[in-house]
Amino acid sequence: MLALYLGLLDADFTIVDSPELVDALQNLTQRYQRAIDASHRQQQGPPPESGSAGRG
């Protein structure tokens, strides 16, 4: 929970000595990155279909 609250502060910070906090922040970072990636995929739309479209 502390990792979440630190992010809400909207301020830069340095972790001096807490491997557990580093792990928690890495987990949150990965979760946020997945959300960002999914958002980008939705904005781009589905990939174009391959096949005979545009031929002939």
All heavy atoms as atom14 arrays in JSON, in Angstrom:
{
  "sequence": "MLALYLGLLDADFTIVDSPELVDALQNLTQRYQRAIDASHRQQQGPPPESGSAGRG",
  "atom14_mask": [
    [1, 1, 1, 1, 1, 1, 1, 1, 0, 0, 0, 0, 0, 0],
    [1, 1, 1, 1, 1, 1, 1, 1, 0, 0, 0, 0, 0, 0],
    [1, 1, 1, 1, 1, 0, 0, 0, 0, 0, 0, 0, 0, 0],
    [1, 1, 1, 1, 1, 1, 1, 1, 0, 0, 0, 0, 0, 0],
    [1, 1, 1, 1, 1, 1, 1, 1, 1, 1, 1, 1, 0, 0],
    [1, 1, 1, 1, 1, 1, 1, 1, 0, 0, 0, 0, 0, 0],
    [1, 1, 1, 1, 0, 0, 0, 0, 0, 0, 0, 0, 0, 0],
    [1, 1, 1, 1, 1, 1, 1, 1, 0, 0, 0, 0, 0, 0],
    [1, 1, 1, 1, 1, 1, 1, 1, 0, 0, 0, 0, 0, 0],
    [1, 1, 1, 1, 1, 1, 1, 1, 0, 0, 0, 0, 0, 0],
    [1, 1, 1, 1, 1, 0, 0, 0, 0, 0, 0, 0, 0, 0],
    [1, 1, 1, 1, 1, 1, 1, 1, 0, 0, 0, 0, 0, 0],
    [1, 1, 1, 1, 1, 1, 1, 1, 1, 1, 1, 0, 0, 0],
    [1, 1, 1, 1, 1, 1, 1, 0, 0, 0, 0, 0, 0, 0],
    [1, 1, 1, 1, 1, 1, 1, 1, 0, 0, 0, 0, 0, 0],
    [1, 1, 1, 1, 1, 1, 1, 0, 0, 0, 0, 0, 0, 0],
    [1, 1, 1, 1, 1, 1, 1, 1, 0, 0, 0, 0, 0, 0],
    [1, 1, 1, 1, 1, 1, 0, 0, 0, 0, 0, 0, 0, 0],
    [1, 1, 1, 1, 1, 1, 1, 0, 0, 0, 0, 0, 0, 0],
    [1, 1, 1, 1, 1, 1, 1, 1, 1, 0, 0, 0, 0, 0],
    [1, 1, 1, 1, 1, 1, 1, 1, 0, 0, 0, 0, 0, 0],
    [1, 1, 1, 1, 1, 1, 1, 0, 0, 0, 0, 0, 0, 0],
    [1, 1, 1, 1, 1, 1, 1, 1, 0, 0, 0, 0, 0, 0],
    [1, 1, 1, 1, 1, 0, 0, 0, 0, 0, 0, 0, 0, 0],
    [1, 1, 1, 1, 1, 1, 1, 1, 0, 0, 0, 0, 0, 0],
    [1, 1, 1, 1, 1, 1, 1, 1, 1, 0, 0, 0, 0, 0],
    [1, 1, 1, 1, 1, 1, 1, 1, 0, 0, 0, 0, 0, 0],
    [1, 1, 1, 1, 1, 1, 1, 1, 0, 0, 0, 0, 0, 0],
    [1, 1, 1, 1, 1, 1, 1, 0, 0, 0, 0, 0, 0, 0],
    [1, 1, 1, 1, 1, 1, 1, 1, 1, 0, 0, 0, 0, 0],
    [1, 1, 1, 1, 1, 1, 1, 1, 1, 1, 1, 0, 0, 0],
    [1, 1, 1, 1, 1, 1, 1, 1, 1, 1, 1, 1, 0, 0],
    [1, 1, 1, 1, 1, 1, 1, 1, 1, 0, 0, 0, 0, 0],
    [1, 1, 1, 1, 1, 1, 1, 1, 1, 1, 1, 0, 0, 0],
    [1, 1, 1, 1, 1, 0, 0, 0, 0, 0, 0, 0, 0, 0],
    [1, 1, 1, 1, 1, 1, 1, 1, 0, 0, 0, 0, 0, 0],
    [1, 1, 1, 1, 1, 1, 1, 1, 0, 0, 0, 0, 0, 0],
    [1, 1, 1, 1, 1, 0, 0, 0, 0, 0, 0, 0, 0, 0],
    [1, 1, 1, 1, 1, 1, 0, 0, 0, 0, 0, 0, 0, 0],
    [1, 1, 1, 1, 1, 1, 1, 1, 1, 1, 0, 0, 0, 0],
    [1, 1, 1, 1, 1, 1, 1, 1, 1, 1, 1, 0, 0, 0],
    [1, 1, 1, 1, 1, 1, 1, 1, 1, 0, 0, 0, 0, 0],
    [1, 1, 1, 1, 1, 1, 1, 1, 1, 0, 0, 0, 0, 0],
    [1, 1, 1, 1, 1, 1, 1, 1, 1, 0, 0, 0, 0, 0],
    [1, 1, 1, 1, 0, 0, 0, 0, 0, 0, 0, 0, 0, 0],
    [1, 1, 1, 1, 1, 1, 1, 0, 0, 0, 0, 0, 0, 0],
    [1, 1, 1, 1, 1, 1, 1, 0, 0, 0, 0, 0, 0, 0],
    [1, 1, 1, 1, 1, 1, 1, 0, 0, 0, 0, 0, 0, 0],
    [1, 1, 1, 1, 1, 1, 1, 1, 1, 0, 0, 0, 0, 0],
    [1, 1, 1, 1, 1, 1, 0, 0, 0, 0, 0, 0, 0, 0],
    [1, 1, 1, 1, 0, 0, 0, 0, 0, 0, 0, 0, 0, 0],
    [1, 1, 1, 1, 1, 1, 0, 0, 0, 0, 0, 0, 0, 0],
    [1, 1, 1, 1, 1, 0, 0, 0, 0, 0, 0, 0, 0, 0],
    [1, 1, 1, 1, 0, 0, 0, 0, 0, 0, 0, 0, 0, 0],
    [1, 1, 1, 1, 1, 1, 1, 1, 1, 1, 1, 0, 0, 0],
    [1, 1, 1, 1, 0, 0, 0, 0, 0, 0, 0, 0, 0, 0]
  ],
  "atom14_positions": [
    [[0.81, -1.19, 0.0], [0.0, 0.0, 0.0], [0.86, 1.26, 0.0], [0.47, 2.25, -0.6], [-0.89, 0.01, 1.25], [-2.27, -0.61, 1.08], [-3.11, -0.24, -0.42], [-4.53, 0.55, 0.16], [0.0, 0.0, 0.0], [0.0, 0.0, 0.0], [0.0, 0.0, 0.0], [0.0, 0.0, 0.0], [0.0, 0.0, 0.0], [0.0, 0.0, 0.0]],
    [[1.98, 1.19, 0.67], [2.85, 2.36, 0.74], [3.3, 2.79, -0.65], [3.36, 3.98, -0.96], [4.07, 2.07, 1.63], [5.09, 3.2, 1.77], [4.44, 4.45, 2.35], [6.25, 2.76, 2.62], [0.0, 0.0, 0.0], [0.0, 0.0, 0.0], [0.0, 0.0, 0.0], [0.0, 0.0, 0.0], [0.0, 0.0, 0.0], [0.0, 0.0, 0.0]],
    [[3.58, 1.81, -1.51], [4.01, 2.14, -2.88], [2.93, 2.93, -3.6], [3.23, 3.89, -4.32], [4.33, 0.85, -3.64], [0.0, 0.0, 0.0], [0.0, 0.0, 0.0], [0.0, 0.0, 0.0], [0.0, 0.0, 0.0], [0.0, 0.0, 0.0], [0.0, 0.0, 0.0], [0.0, 0.0, 0.0], [0.0, 0.0, 0.0], [0.0, 0.0, 0.0]],
    [[1.68, 2.56, -3.42], [0.58, 3.27, -4.05], [0.5, 4.7, -3.53], [0.37, 5.65, -4.3], [-0.74, 2.53, -3.78], [-1.99, 3.17, -4.38], [-1.89, 3.23, -5.89], [-3.21, 2.4, -3.94], [0.0, 0.0, 0.0], [0.0, 0.0, 0.0], [0.0, 0.0, 0.0], [0.0, 0.0, 0.0], [0.0, 0.0, 0.0], [0.0, 0.0, 0.0]],
    [[0.6, 4.88, -2.23], [0.53, 6.22, -1.65], [1.7, 7.1, -2.1], [1.53, 8.3, -2.3], [0.46, 6.15, -0.13], [-0.87, 5.63, 0.37], [-0.93, 4.52, 1.2], [-2.06, 6.24, 0.0], [-2.15, 4.04, 1.65], [-3.28, 5.76, 0.43], [-3.31, 4.66, 1.26], [-4.51, 4.19, 1.69], [0.0, 0.0, 0.0], [0.0, 0.0, 0.0]],
    [[2.87, 6.52, -2.23], [4.01, 7.31, -2.71], [3.75, 7.84, -4.11], [4.11, 8.97, -4.44], [5.29, 6.45, -2.7], [5.91, 6.21, -1.34], [7.02, 5.17, -1.45], [6.43, 7.49, -0.74], [0.0, 0.0, 0.0], [0.0, 0.0, 0.0], [0.0, 0.0, 0.0], [0.0, 0.0, 0.0], [0.0, 0.0, 0.0], [0.0, 0.0, 0.0]],
    [[3.12, 7.03, -4.94], [2.79, 7.48, -6.29], [1.78, 8.61, -6.29], [1.8, 9.47, -7.17], [0.0, 0.0, 0.0], [0.0, 0.0, 0.0], [0.0, 0.0, 0.0], [0.0, 0.0, 0.0], [0.0, 0.0, 0.0], [0.0, 0.0, 0.0], [0.0, 0.0, 0.0], [0.0, 0.0, 0.0], [0.0, 0.0, 0.0], [0.0, 0.0, 0.0]],
    [[0.9, 8.64, -5.31], [-0.11, 9.69, -5.23], [0.48, 11.04, -4.82], [-0.17, 12.07, -5.0], [-1.2, 9.28, -4.23], [-2.06, 8.09, -4.64], [-3.0, 7.69, -3.5], [-2.85, 8.4, -5.9], [0.0, 0.0, 0.0], [0.0, 0.0, 0.0], [0.0, 0.0, 0.0], [0.0, 0.0, 0.0], [0.0, 0.0, 0.0], [0.0, 0.0, 0.0]],
    [[1.68, 11.05, -4.28], [2.29, 12.31, -3.84], [2.68, 13.21, -5.0], [2.89, 14.4, -4.81], [3.54, 12.03, -2.99], [3.29, 11.4, -1.63], [4.61, 11.07, -0.95], [2.44, 12.3, -0.75], [0.0, 0.0, 0.0], [0.0, 0.0, 0.0], [0.0, 0.0, 0.0], [0.0, 0.0, 0.0], [0.0, 0.0, 0.0], [0.0, 0.0, 0.0]],
    [[2.81, 12.65, -6.2], [3.21, 13.42, -7.38], [4.53, 14.14, -7.15], [4.67, 15.32, -7.46], [2.1, 14.39, -7.79], [2.32, 14.93, -9.19], [2.91, 14.21, -10.02], [1.91, 16.08, -9.45], [0.0, 0.0, 0.0], [0.0, 0.0, 0.0], [0.0, 0.0, 0.0], [0.0, 0.0, 0.0], [0.0, 0.0, 0.0], [0.0, 0.0, 0.0]],
    [[5.47, 13.42, -6.56], [6.79, 13.98, -6.3], [7.84, 12.89, -6.51], [7.57, 11.71, -6.31], [6.87, 14.5, -4.87], [0.0, 0.0, 0.0], [0.0, 0.0, 0.0], [0.0, 0.0, 0.0], [0.0, 0.0, 0.0], [0.0, 0.0, 0.0], [0.0, 0.0, 0.0], [0.0, 0.0, 0.0], [0.0, 0.0, 0.0], [0.0, 0.0, 0.0]],
    [[9.01, 13.3, -6.95], [10.1, 12.34, -7.1], [10.59, 11.92, -5.72], [10.53, 12.69, -4.76], [11.26, 12.97, -7.86], [10.91, 13.27, -9.31], [9.93, 12.68, -9.81], [11.6, 14.08, -9.93], [0.0, 0.0, 0.0], [0.0, 0.0, 0.0], [0.0, 0.0, 0.0], [0.0, 0.0, 0.0], [0.0, 0.0, 0.0], [0.0, 0.0, 0.0]],
    [[11.06, 10.69, -5.63], [11.6, 10.2, -4.36], [12.65, 9.15, -4.64], [12.75, 8.62, -5.74], [10.49, 9.64, -3.46], [9.7, 8.52, -4.08], [10.09, 7.2, -3.92], [8.57, 8.79, -4.83], [9.37, 6.18, -4.5], [7.83, 7.77, -5.4], [8.23, 6.47, -5.24], [0.0, 0.0, 0.0], [0.0, 0.0, 0.0], [0.0, 0.0, 0.0]],
    [[13.46, 8.87, -3.63], [14.51, 7.86, -3.71], [14.29, 6.84, -2.59], [14.01, 7.22, -1.46], [15.9, 8.51, -3.53], [16.07, 9.48, -4.55], [17.0, 7.48, -3.63], [0.0, 0.0, 0.0], [0.0, 0.0, 0.0], [0.0, 0.0, 0.0], [0.0, 0.0, 0.0], [0.0, 0.0, 0.0], [0.0, 0.0, 0.0], [0.0, 0.0, 0.0]],
    [[14.42, 5.59, -2.94], [14.3, 4.53, -1.94], [15.71, 4.24, -1.44], [16.59, 3.85, -2.2], [13.69, 3.26, -2.55], [12.33, 3.59, -3.15], [13.59, 2.17, -1.51], [11.77, 2.5, -4.01], [0.0, 0.0, 0.0], [0.0, 0.0, 0.0], [0.0, 0.0, 0.0], [0.0, 0.0, 0.0], [0.0, 0.0, 0.0], [0.0, 0.0, 0.0]],
    [[15.91, 4.45, -0.15], [17.24, 4.3, 0.43], [17.52, 2.86, 0.83], [18.56, 2.31, 0.49], [17.41, 5.24, 1.64], [18.77, 5.03, 2.3], [17.26, 6.69, 1.21], [0.0, 0.0, 0.0], [0.0, 0.0, 0.0], [0.0, 0.0, 0.0], [0.0, 0.0, 0.0], [0.0, 0.0, 0.0], [0.0, 0.0, 0.0], [0.0, 0.0, 0.0]],
    [[16.6, 2.23, 1.53], [16.86, 0.87, 2.0], [15.56, 0.14, 2.27], [15.07, 0.13, 3.4], [17.72, 0.91, 3.27], [18.14, -0.48, 3.73], [18.22, -1.39, 2.87], [18.37, -0.67, 4.93], [0.0, 0.0, 0.0], [0.0, 0.0, 0.0], [0.0, 0.0, 0.0], [0.0, 0.0, 0.0], [0.0, 0.0, 0.0], [0.0, 0.0, 0.0]],
    [[14.98, -0.43, 1.23], [13.77, -1.21, 1.41], [13.52, -2.06, 0.17], [12.81, -1.65, -0.74], [12.56, -0.31, 1.67], [11.4, -1.09, 1.81], [0.0, 0.0, 0.0], [0.0, 0.0, 0.0], [0.0, 0.0, 0.0], [0.0, 0.0, 0.0], [0.0, 0.0, 0.0], [0.0, 0.0, 0.0], [0.0, 0.0, 0.0], [0.0, 0.0, 0.0]],
    [[14.13, -3.23, 0.12], [13.93, -4.11, -1.04], [12.46, -4.45, -1.26], [12.02, -4.6, -2.4], [14.72, -5.36, -0.7], [15.63, -5.0, 0.41], [15.04, -3.81, 1.1], [0.0, 0.0, 0.0], [0.0, 0.0, 0.0], [0.0, 0.0, 0.0], [0.0, 0.0, 0.0], [0.0, 0.0, 0.0], [0.0, 0.0, 0.0], [0.0, 0.0, 0.0]],
    [[11.68, -4.54, -0.19], [10.25, -4.85, -0.32], [9.52, -3.73, -1.04], [8.64, -3.97, -1.87], [9.61, -5.1, 1.05], [10.18, -6.28, 1.8], [11.44, -5.94, 2.61], [11.87, -4.76, 2.6], [11.99, -6.85, 3.24], [0.0, 0.0, 0.0], [0.0, 0.0, 0.0], [0.0, 0.0, 0.0], [0.0, 0.0, 0.0], [0.0, 0.0, 0.0]],
    [[9.86, -2.48, -0.73], [9.24, -1.34, -1.38], [9.63, -1.29, -2.85], [8.81, -1.0, -3.71], [9.62, -0.04, -0.67], [9.01, 1.24, -1.22], [7.49, 1.15, -1.28], [9.45, 2.44, -0.39], [0.0, 0.0, 0.0], [0.0, 0.0, 0.0], [0.0, 0.0, 0.0], [0.0, 0.0, 0.0], [0.0, 0.0, 0.0], [0.0, 0.0, 0.0]],
    [[10.88, -1.6, -3.15], [11.33, -1.65, -4.55], [10.5, -2.68, -5.31], [10.01, -2.42, -6.41], [12.84, -1.98, -4.64], [13.25, -2.27, -6.07], [13.66, -0.84, -4.07], [0.0, 0.0, 0.0], [0.0, 0.0, 0.0], [0.0, 0.0, 0.0], [0.0, 0.0, 0.0], [0.0, 0.0, 0.0], [0.0, 0.0, 0.0], [0.0, 0.0, 0.0]],
    [[10.31, -3.85, -4.72], [9.51, -4.9, -5.36], [8.07, -4.44, -5.59], [7.5, -4.67, -6.66], [9.51, -6.18, -4.52], [10.85, -6.89, -4.52], [11.68, -6.62, -5.42], [11.06, -7.73, -3.62], [0.0, 0.0, 0.0], [0.0, 0.0, 0.0], [0.0, 0.0, 0.0], [0.0, 0.0, 0.0], [0.0, 0.0, 0.0], [0.0, 0.0, 0.0]],
    [[7.49, -3.8, -4.58], [6.11, -3.33, -4.7], [5.99, -2.29, -5.8], [5.04, -2.29, -6.59], [5.63, -2.77, -3.37], [0.0, 0.0, 0.0], [0.0, 0.0, 0.0], [0.0, 0.0, 0.0], [0.0, 0.0, 0.0], [0.0, 0.0, 0.0], [0.0, 0.0, 0.0], [0.0, 0.0, 0.0], [0.0, 0.0, 0.0], [0.0, 0.0, 0.0]],
    [[6.95, -1.38, -5.9], [6.92, -0.35, -6.94], [7.12, -0.96, -8.33], [6.49, -0.53, -9.29], [7.98, 0.72, -6.67], [7.66, 1.66, -5.52], [8.88, 2.5, -5.15], [6.49, 2.57, -5.88], [0.0, 0.0, 0.0], [0.0, 0.0, 0.0], [0.0, 0.0, 0.0], [0.0, 0.0, 0.0], [0.0, 0.0, 0.0], [0.0, 0.0, 0.0]],
    [[7.97, -1.97, -8.42], [8.15, -2.65, -9.71], [6.87, -3.34, -10.14], [6.51, -3.3, -11.32], [9.31, -3.64, -9.63], [10.66, -2.96, -9.63], [11.81, -3.94, -9.47], [11.67, -5.02, -8.88], [12.97, -3.57, -9.99], [0.0, 0.0, 0.0], [0.0, 0.0, 0.0], [0.0, 0.0, 0.0], [0.0, 0.0, 0.0], [0.0, 0.0, 0.0]],
    [[6.17, -3.96, -9.2], [4.89, -4.6, -9.53], [3.88, -3.58, -10.02], [3.17, -3.82, -11.0], [4.35, -5.36, -8.33], [5.14, -6.61, -8.03], [5.82, -7.15, -8.9], [5.08, -7.08, -6.8], [0.0, 0.0, 0.0], [0.0, 0.0, 0.0], [0.0, 0.0, 0.0], [0.0, 0.0, 0.0], [0.0, 0.0, 0.0], [0.0, 0.0, 0.0]],
    [[3.79, -2.44, -9.35], [2.86, -1.39, -9.78], [3.26, -0.86, -11.16], [2.41, -0.62, -12.01], [2.86, -0.24, -8.78], [1.97, -0.41, -7.57], [2.15, 0.76, -6.61], [0.52, -0.54, -7.96], [0.0, 0.0, 0.0], [0.0, 0.0, 0.0], [0.0, 0.0, 0.0], [0.0, 0.0, 0.0], [0.0, 0.0, 0.0], [0.0, 0.0, 0.0]],
    [[4.56, -0.68, -11.36], [5.05, -0.18, -12.65], [4.64, -1.12, -13.77], [4.17, -0.69, -14.83], [6.58, -0.03, -12.63], [6.93, 0.9, -11.6], [7.12, 0.45, -13.95], [0.0, 0.0, 0.0], [0.0, 0.0, 0.0], [0.0, 0.0, 0.0], [0.0, 0.0, 0.0], [0.0, 0.0, 0.0], [0.0, 0.0, 0.0], [0.0, 0.0, 0.0]],
    [[4.8, -2.41, -13.55], [4.42, -3.4, -14.57], [2.92, -3.38, -14.83], [2.47, -3.46, -15.97], [4.87, -4.79, -14.14], [6.38, -4.94, -14.14], [6.85, -6.2, -13.45], [6.07, -6.96, -12.9], [8.16, -6.43, -13.49], [0.0, 0.0, 0.0], [0.0, 0.0, 0.0], [0.0, 0.0, 0.0], [0.0, 0.0, 0.0], [0.0, 0.0, 0.0]],
    [[2.12, -3.23, -13.78], [0.66, -3.18, -13.93], [0.26, -1.95, -14.73], [-0.56, -2.02, -15.65], [0.0, -3.17, -12.56], [-1.52, -3.1, -12.64], [-2.16, -3.28, -11.29], [-1.88, -4.63, -10.8], [-1.55, -4.92, -9.54], [-1.47, -3.97, -8.65], [-1.32, -6.16, -9.2], [0.0, 0.0, 0.0], [0.0, 0.0, 0.0], [0.0, 0.0, 0.0]],
    [[0.84, -0.8, -14.39], [0.53, 0.44, -15.11], [0.98, 0.35, -16.57], [0.3, 0.81, -17.47], [1.19, 1.65, -14.45], [0.6, 2.0, -13.1], [1.39, 2.59, -12.12], [-0.73, 1.76, -12.79], [0.86, 2.94, -10.89], [-1.27, 2.1, -11.55], [-0.46, 2.69, -10.61], [-0.98, 3.03, -9.4], [0.0, 0.0, 0.0], [0.0, 0.0, 0.0]],
    [[2.13, -0.28, -16.81], [2.63, -0.41, -18.17], [1.71, -1.29, -19.01], [1.45, -1.01, -20.18], [4.06, -0.96, -18.19], [4.7, -0.94, -19.55], [4.85, 0.46, -20.09], [5.45, 1.31, -19.46], [4.29, 0.73, -21.26], [0.0, 0.0, 0.0], [0.0, 0.0, 0.0], [0.0, 0.0, 0.0], [0.0, 0.0, 0.0], [0.0, 0.0, 0.0]],
    [[1.18, -2.36, -18.41], [0.23, -3.21, -19.13], [-1.03, -2.42, -19.5], [-1.56, -2.57, -20.6], [-0.13, -4.45, -18.3], [0.97, -5.48, -18.22], [0.49, -6.8, -17.62], [-0.07, -6.67, -16.29], [0.63, -6.77, -15.15], [1.94, -7.01, -15.2], [0.04, -6.65, -13.99], [0.0, 0.0, 0.0], [0.0, 0.0, 0.0], [0.0, 0.0, 0.0]],
    [[-1.48, -1.57, -18.59], [-2.66, -0.75, -18.86], [-2.37, 0.24, -20.0], [-3.21, 0.44, -20.88], [-3.09, 0.0, -17.61], [0.0, 0.0, 0.0], [0.0, 0.0, 0.0], [0.0, 0.0, 0.0], [0.0, 0.0, 0.0], [0.0, 0.0, 0.0], [0.0, 0.0, 0.0], [0.0, 0.0, 0.0], [0.0, 0.0, 0.0], [0.0, 0.0, 0.0]],
    [[-1.2, 0.83, -19.98], [-0.82, 1.77, -21.05], [-0.73, 1.04, -22.38], [-1.25, 1.52, -23.39], [0.53, 2.44, -20.71], [0.35, 3.39, -19.53], [1.1, 3.17, -21.92], [1.66, 3.88, -18.94], [0.0, 0.0, 0.0], [0.0, 0.0, 0.0], [0.0, 0.0, 0.0], [0.0, 0.0, 0.0], [0.0, 0.0, 0.0], [0.0, 0.0, 0.0]],
    [[-0.09, -0.12, -22.39], [0.04, -0.89, -23.63], [-1.32, -1.28, -24.19], [-1.56, -1.18, -25.4], [0.89, -2.15, -23.39], [2.34, -1.82, -23.07], [2.78, -0.67, -23.32], [3.03, -2.71, -22.55], [0.0, 0.0, 0.0], [0.0, 0.0, 0.0], [0.0, 0.0, 0.0], [0.0, 0.0, 0.0], [0.0, 0.0, 0.0], [0.0, 0.0, 0.0]],
    [[-2.23, -1.72, -23.32], [-3.57, -2.1, -23.77], [-4.3, -0.89, -24.33], [-5.01, -1.0, -25.34], [-4.36, -2.71, -22.61], [0.0, 0.0, 0.0], [0.0, 0.0, 0.0], [0.0, 0.0, 0.0], [0.0, 0.0, 0.0], [0.0, 0.0, 0.0], [0.0, 0.0, 0.0], [0.0, 0.0, 0.0], [0.0, 0.0, 0.0], [0.0, 0.0, 0.0]],
    [[-4.12, 0.25, -23.74], [-4.76, 1.47, -24.22], [-4.25, 1.83, -25.61], [-5.03, 2.2, -26.49], [-4.49, 2.62, -23.24], [-5.02, 3.81, -23.74], [0.0, 0.0, 0.0], [0.0, 0.0, 0.0], [0.0, 0.0, 0.0], [0.0, 0.0, 0.0], [0.0, 0.0, 0.0], [0.0, 0.0, 0.0], [0.0, 0.0, 0.0], [0.0, 0.0, 0.0]],
    [[-2.96, 1.69, -25.82], [-2.38, 1.97, -27.14], [-2.92, 1.01, -28.19], [-3.21, 1.42, -29.32], [-0.86, 1.89, -27.1], [-0.21, 3.06, -26.45], [0.18, 4.18, -27.13], [0.11, 3.28, -25.16], [0.71, 5.04, -26.29], [0.68, 4.52, -25.09], [0.0, 0.0, 0.0], [0.0, 0.0, 0.0], [0.0, 0.0, 0.0], [0.0, 0.0, 0.0]],
    [[-3.06, -0.25, -27.83], [-3.58, -1.24, -28.78], [-5.02, -0.9, -29.16], [-5.41, -1.03, -30.31], [-3.49, -2.65, -28.2], [-2.08, -3.22, -28.21], [-2.07, -4.7, -27.9], [-2.6, -5.0, -26.59], [-1.88, -5.05, -25.47], [-0.58, -4.81, -25.51], [-2.43, -5.35, -24.31], [0.0, 0.0, 0.0], [0.0, 0.0, 0.0], [0.0, 0.0, 0.0]],
    [[-5.82, -0.48, -28.2], [-7.22, -0.13, -28.49], [-7.3, 1.09, -29.39], [-8.16, 1.17, -30.26], [-7.98, 0.13, -27.2], [-8.3, -1.13, -26.45], [-9.09, -0.86, -25.19], [-9.21, 0.28, -24.74], [-9.61, -1.91, -24.59], [0.0, 0.0, 0.0], [0.0, 0.0, 0.0], [0.0, 0.0, 0.0], [0.0, 0.0, 0.0], [0.0, 0.0, 0.0]],
    [[-6.43, 2.05, -29.19], [-6.44, 3.27, -29.99], [-6.03, 2.99, -31.43], [-6.5, 3.64, -32.35], [-5.51, 4.33, -29.38], [-6.03, 4.9, -28.08], [-5.03, 5.83, -27.42], [-3.98, 6.11, -27.97], [-5.36, 6.29, -26.23], [0.0, 0.0, 0.0], [0.0, 0.0, 0.0], [0.0, 0.0, 0.0], [0.0, 0.0, 0.0], [0.0, 0.0, 0.0]],
    [[-5.14, 2.03, -31.61], [-4.66, 1.71, -32.95], [-5.67, 0.87, -33.72], [-5.63, 0.83, -34.94], [-3.33, 0.96, -32.86], [-2.2, 1.8, -32.33], [-0.95, 0.98, -32.08], [-0.95, -0.23, -32.23], [0.12, 1.65, -31.71], [0.0, 0.0, 0.0], [0.0, 0.0, 0.0], [0.0, 0.0, 0.0], [0.0, 0.0, 0.0], [0.0, 0.0, 0.0]],
    [[-6.55, 0.2, -33.04], [-7.52, -0.65, -33.71], [-6.91, -1.99, -34.06], [-5.72, -2.24, -33.86], [0.0, 0.0, 0.0], [0.0, 0.0, 0.0], [0.0, 0.0, 0.0], [0.0, 0.0, 0.0], [0.0, 0.0, 0.0], [0.0, 0.0, 0.0], [0.0, 0.0, 0.0], [0.0, 0.0, 0.0], [0.0, 0.0, 0.0], [0.0, 0.0, 0.0]],
    [[-7.73, -2.86, -34.62], [-7.24, -4.2, -34.97], [-6.27, -4.13, -36.15], [-6.35, -3.21, -36.98], [-8.5, -4.96, -35.36], [-9.48, -3.9, -35.71], [-9.12, -2.68, -34.92], [0.0, 0.0, 0.0], [0.0, 0.0, 0.0], [0.0, 0.0, 0.0], [0.0, 0.0, 0.0], [0.0, 0.0, 0.0], [0.0, 0.0, 0.0], [0.0, 0.0, 0.0]],
    [[-5.35, -5.06, -36.21], [-4.41, -5.07, -37.34], [-5.17, -5.37, -38.64], [-6.21, -6.03, -38.62], [-3.45, -6.22, -37.01], [-4.17, -7.06, -36.01], [-5.12, -6.16, -35.29], [0.0, 0.0, 0.0], [0.0, 0.0, 0.0], [0.0, 0.0, 0.0], [0.0, 0.0, 0.0], [0.0, 0.0, 0.0], [0.0, 0.0, 0.0], [0.0, 0.0, 0.0]],
    [[-4.66, -4.88, -39.77], [-5.33, -5.14, -41.05], [-5.32, -6.64, -41.35], [-4.38, -7.35, -41.02], [-4.5, -4.37, -42.06], [-3.21, -4.04, -41.39], [-3.45, -4.1, -39.91], [0.0, 0.0, 0.0], [0.0, 0.0, 0.0], [0.0, 0.0, 0.0], [0.0, 0.0, 0.0], [0.0, 0.0, 0.0], [0.0, 0.0, 0.0], [0.0, 0.0, 0.0]],
    [[-6.39, -7.09, -41.97], [-6.48, -8.5, -42.33], [-5.59, -8.79, -43.52], [-5.52, -8.0, -44.47], [-7.92, -8.88, -42.67], [-8.85, -8.79, -41.49], [-10.23, -9.24, -41.85], [-10.38, -10.11, -42.74], [-11.18, -8.73, -41.24], [0.0, 0.0, 0.0], [0.0, 0.0, 0.0], [0.0, 0.0, 0.0], [0.0, 0.0, 0.0], [0.0, 0.0, 0.0]],
    [[-4.93, -9.92, -43.47], [-4.14, -10.32, -44.63], [-5.02, -11.17, -45.54], [-6.0, -11.75, -45.1], [-2.91, -11.13, -44.19], [-3.32, -12.28, -43.5], [0.0, 0.0, 0.0], [0.0, 0.0, 0.0], [0.0, 0.0, 0.0], [0.0, 0.0, 0.0], [0.0, 0.0, 0.0], [0.0, 0.0, 0.0], [0.0, 0.0, 0.0], [0.0, 0.0, 0.0]],
    [[-4.69, -11.23, -46.77], [-5.49, -12.02, -47.7], [-5.55, -11.34, -49.05], [-4.63, -10.66, -49.45], [0.0, 0.0, 0.0], [0.0, 0.0, 0.0], [0.0, 0.0, 0.0], [0.0, 0.0, 0.0], [0.0, 0.0, 0.0], [0.0, 0.0, 0.0], [0.0, 0.0, 0.0], [0.0, 0.0, 0.0], [0.0, 0.0, 0.0], [0.0, 0.0, 0.0]],
    [[-6.68, -11.48, -49.69], [-6.8, -11.01, -51.07], [-7.37, -9.6, -51.18], [-7.65, -9.16, -52.26], [-7.66, -11.98, -51.87], [-8.96, -12.03, -51.3], [0.0, 0.0, 0.0], [0.0, 0.0, 0.0], [0.0, 0.0, 0.0], [0.0, 0.0, 0.0], [0.0, 0.0, 0.0], [0.0, 0.0, 0.0], [0.0, 0.0, 0.0], [0.0, 0.0, 0.0]],
    [[-7.57, -8.91, -50.09], [-8.14, -7.57, -50.15], [-7.22, -6.66, -50.96], [-6.01, -6.62, -50.77], [-8.34, -7.01, -48.74], [0.0, 0.0, 0.0], [0.0, 0.0, 0.0], [0.0, 0.0, 0.0], [0.0, 0.0, 0.0], [0.0, 0.0, 0.0], [0.0, 0.0, 0.0], [0.0, 0.0, 0.0], [0.0, 0.0, 0.0], [0.0, 0.0, 0.0]],
    [[-7.81, -5.92, -51.86], [-7.03, -4.98, -52.66], [-6.39, -5.6, -53.89], [-5.7, -4.94, -54.63], [0.0, 0.0, 0.0], [0.0, 0.0, 0.0], [0.0, 0.0, 0.0], [0.0, 0.0, 0.0], [0.0, 0.0, 0.0], [0.0, 0.0, 0.0], [0.0, 0.0, 0.0], [0.0, 0.0, 0.0], [0.0, 0.0, 0.0], [0.0, 0.0, 0.0]],
    [[-6.59, -6.88, -54.1], [-5.97, -7.55, -55.27], [-7.05, -7.8, -56.31], [-8.17, -8.14, -56.02], [-5.35, -8.87, -54.87], [-4.16, -8.72, -53.99], [-3.55, -10.09, -53.75], [-2.5, -10.0, -52.75], [-1.98, -11.02, -52.12], [-2.43, -12.24, -52.39], [-1.05, -10.88, -51.25], [0.0, 0.0, 0.0], [0.0, 0.0, 0.0], [0.0, 0.0, 0.0]],
    [[-6.65, -7.7, -57.53], [-7.48, -8.16, -58.61], [-8.35, -7.18, -59.17], [-9.24, -6.81, -59.61], [0.0, 0.0, 0.0], [0.0, 0.0, 0.0], [0.0, 0.0, 0.0], [0.0, 0.0, 0.0], [0.0, 0.0, 0.0], [0.0, 0.0, 0.0], [0.0, 0.0, 0.0], [0.0, 0.0, 0.0], [0.0, 0.0, 0.0], [0.0, 0.0, 0.0]]
  ]
}
